């Protein structure tokens, strides 16, 4: 970076009890300057995502392993791709959950 050597030290912490994954990047220079960036992400089980879609009024909810999949199959962990349909013209008011 502008001729300054920067070292990046990534770290991952998984808290299964709270359902979070924390990614921490620490950047440092030989002069001792340091910057830390923390990103916290939720860990949501696939079954909860699919159930939430059904609860919001979607029908025929299916999951796919990747964008190239031509038939429904369980996700492989790298991403969740879910599709469903809702009756034409069905809308929900703000705050409505579809339950």
Rosetta silent file (secondary structure, phi, psi, omega in degrees, C-alpha in Angstrom):
SEQUENCE: XXXXXXXXXXXXXXXXXXXXXXXXXXXXXXXXXXXXXXXXXXXXXXXXXXXXXXXXXXXXXXXXXXXXXXXXXXXXXXXXXXXXXXXXXXXXXXXXXXX
SCORE:     score description
SCORE:     0.000 S_00000001
   1 L     0.000  109.906 -176.987    0.000    0.000    0.000 S_00000001
   2 L    50.852   37.046  179.175    1.834    3.126   -1.206 S_00000001
   3 L    80.971    0.431  179.124    5.088    1.186   -0.859 S_00000001
   4 L   -97.161  130.393  178.844    4.367    0.225    2.768 S_00000001
   5 L   -76.163  126.402 -179.605    4.370   -3.461    3.565 S_00000001
   6 E  -119.934  132.197  178.630    1.098   -4.459    5.279 S_00000001
   7 E  -104.503  132.656  178.058    0.549   -7.783    7.028 S_00000001
   8 E  -110.229  128.530  177.505   -2.977   -9.244    7.214 S_00000001
   9 E  -123.624   99.709  179.054   -3.816  -11.762    9.944 S_00000001
  10 E   -83.394  151.720  176.421   -7.349  -13.196    9.574 S_00000001
  11 E  -144.794  144.034  178.013   -9.091  -15.093   12.378 S_00000001
  12 E  -124.113  133.929  176.406  -12.420  -16.928   12.568 S_00000001
  13 E  -127.915  127.781  179.017  -14.408  -17.653   15.709 S_00000001
  14 E  -111.162  125.455  177.096  -17.566  -19.748   15.692 S_00000001
  15 E  -112.424   95.453 -176.505  -19.997  -19.479   18.597 S_00000001
  16 L   -65.950  -33.141 -179.340  -22.450  -22.324   18.145 S_00000001
  17 L   -64.731  -42.942 -179.950  -24.456  -21.374   21.233 S_00000001
  18 L   -90.486  -10.231  179.747  -25.164  -17.860   19.927 S_00000001
  19 L    69.400   41.301  179.475  -25.232  -18.924   16.266 S_00000001
  20 E  -127.387  151.868  173.578  -22.569  -16.470   15.143 S_00000001
  21 E  -123.849  122.047 -178.907  -19.434  -16.582   13.035 S_00000001
  22 E  -110.690  123.220  177.297  -16.987  -13.744   13.652 S_00000001
  23 E  -106.277  121.491  179.753  -14.355  -12.915   11.033 S_00000001
  24 E  -118.914  126.356  174.378  -11.574  -10.650   12.341 S_00000001
  25 E  -110.537  126.542  173.526   -8.909   -9.104   10.110 S_00000001
  26 E  -115.263  124.534  179.432   -5.913   -7.469   11.752 S_00000001
  27 E  -110.112  135.012  179.556   -3.682   -5.369    9.518 S_00000001
  28 E  -141.856  155.624  177.718   -0.261   -4.219   10.725 S_00000001
  29 E  -115.929  161.911  177.023    2.803   -2.424    9.393 S_00000001
  30 L   -58.810  -23.793 -179.626    6.466   -2.817   10.376 S_00000001
  31 L   -78.648   -2.959  178.383    6.157    0.596   12.095 S_00000001
  32 L    94.926    0.194  176.219    3.660   -0.895   14.554 S_00000001
  33 L   -69.314  141.585 -177.294    0.511    0.662   13.117 S_00000001
  34 E  -142.536  142.455  176.957   -2.461   -1.682   13.485 S_00000001
  35 E  -136.326  133.222  178.461   -6.054   -1.758   12.281 S_00000001
  36 E  -120.751  133.221  176.092   -8.633   -4.376   13.198 S_00000001
  37 E  -121.772  131.135 -177.605  -11.895   -4.994   11.335 S_00000001
  38 E  -119.956  131.609  177.661  -14.554   -7.300   12.775 S_00000001
  39 E  -124.595  119.228  177.703  -17.471   -8.794   10.812 S_00000001
  40 E  -105.763  131.279 -177.865  -20.127  -10.786   12.692 S_00000001
  41 E  -124.952  147.143  177.391  -22.417  -13.034   10.692 S_00000001
  42 E   -82.635  143.021  172.298  -25.411  -15.104   11.726 S_00000001
  43 L  -104.147  111.953 -176.838  -25.340  -18.849   11.304 S_00000001
  44 L  -118.359  121.046  178.738  -28.848  -19.857   10.267 S_00000001
  45 L   -61.010  144.299 -179.148  -29.703  -23.520    9.635 S_00000001
  46 H   -54.488  -42.524 -179.002  -31.120  -24.231    6.185 S_00000001
  47 H   -59.078  -35.330  178.351  -34.289  -25.716    7.696 S_00000001
  48 H   -68.859  -39.213  178.598  -34.978  -22.387    9.470 S_00000001
  49 H   -63.405  -47.121 -179.188  -34.558  -20.420    6.252 S_00000001
  50 H   -65.459  -40.042  178.213  -36.935  -22.725    4.364 S_00000001
  51 H   -64.852  -38.299  178.795  -39.453  -22.690    7.240 S_00000001
  52 H   -64.410  -39.119  177.275  -39.349  -18.870    7.344 S_00000001
  53 H   -63.808  -44.215  177.500  -40.157  -18.737    3.622 S_00000001
  54 H   -62.531  -42.366  179.642  -43.094  -21.095    4.124 S_00000001
  55 H   -64.075  -25.014  178.558  -44.215  -19.042    7.131 S_00000001
  56 L   -86.483    5.239  175.672  -44.160  -15.919    4.964 S_00000001
  57 L    99.950    4.522  177.774  -46.662  -17.511    2.595 S_00000001
  58 L   -80.562  144.363  177.717  -44.400  -19.062   -0.027 S_00000001
  59 E  -116.955  164.047  178.168  -45.394  -22.477   -1.382 S_00000001
  60 E    53.755   43.980 -179.164  -43.403  -25.188   -3.107 S_00000001
  61 E   -73.665  126.995 -178.560  -40.225  -24.032   -1.342 S_00000001
  62 E  -135.436  154.915  176.697  -37.205  -25.935   -2.638 S_00000001
  63 E  -115.615  154.194 -179.972  -33.450  -25.662   -2.195 S_00000001
  64 E  -130.012  148.459 -177.437  -30.691  -26.055   -4.752 S_00000001
  65 L   -72.150  -38.564 -179.186  -27.005  -26.885   -4.292 S_00000001
  66 L  -158.367  175.216 -176.467  -25.685  -24.259   -6.737 S_00000001
  67 L   -64.514  -25.184 -178.279  -26.710  -21.962   -9.580 S_00000001
  68 L   -85.228   -8.477 -178.015  -26.106  -24.701  -12.182 S_00000001
  69 L   -61.448  138.546  178.342  -28.436  -27.219  -10.469 S_00000001
  70 L  -109.142   -2.341  178.169  -31.379  -28.304  -12.610 S_00000001
  71 L  -142.465  149.308  178.895  -33.205  -30.205   -9.869 S_00000001
  72 L   -59.309  141.835  175.114  -33.829  -29.500   -6.174 S_00000001
  73 L  -160.768  157.618 -179.427  -31.226  -30.898   -3.793 S_00000001
  74 L   -63.033  143.457  176.651  -29.953  -30.095   -0.302 S_00000001
  75 L   -60.884  152.963 -178.969  -27.431  -27.251   -0.084 S_00000001
  76 L   -98.634    6.608  176.702  -23.798  -28.342    0.305 S_00000001
  77 L   104.744  -22.134 -177.964  -22.910  -25.661    2.841 S_00000001
  78 L   -79.079  -24.554  178.270  -21.295  -23.061    0.619 S_00000001
  79 L  -164.688  163.634  175.304  -24.564  -21.187    0.041 S_00000001
  80 L  -114.831  119.092  174.629  -28.318  -21.450    0.420 S_00000001
  81 E  -117.485  113.901 -177.647  -30.336  -21.140   -2.764 S_00000001
  82 E  -127.031  140.758  176.747  -34.055  -21.382   -2.092 S_00000001
  83 E  -130.519  153.834  177.353  -37.000  -20.775   -4.386 S_00000001
  84 E  -162.524  175.979  178.170  -40.721  -20.718   -3.804 S_00000001
  85 E  -133.986  155.886  178.471  -43.847  -19.153   -5.216 S_00000001
  86 L  -128.638  145.744 -178.603  -46.640  -17.049   -3.840 S_00000001
  87 L   -55.795  139.977 -179.633  -50.148  -16.731   -5.240 S_00000001
  88 L   -55.961  136.363  177.027  -50.448  -13.909   -7.783 S_00000001
  89 L    81.822   -5.676  179.980  -51.565  -10.636   -6.254 S_00000001
  90 L   -79.823  120.040  176.739  -50.862  -11.721   -2.672 S_00000001
  91 L  -124.449  162.812 -179.908  -49.136   -8.929   -0.838 S_00000001
  92 L  -121.790  143.562  176.135  -48.351   -8.442    2.818 S_00000001
  93 L   -73.700  155.089  177.213  -48.725   -5.334    4.928 S_00000001
  94 L   -55.224  131.720 -179.966  -45.589   -3.966    6.616 S_00000001
  95 L    88.316  -13.703  178.893  -44.849   -6.086    9.682 S_00000001
  96 L   -72.692  137.754 -177.554  -47.117   -8.956    8.557 S_00000001
  97 L  -102.506  -10.287 -179.574  -45.431  -12.368    8.811 S_00000001
  98 L    84.310    7.684 -179.381  -47.833  -14.445    6.729 S_00000001
  99 L   -96.973    0.000    0.000  -48.694  -16.703    9.630 S_00000001
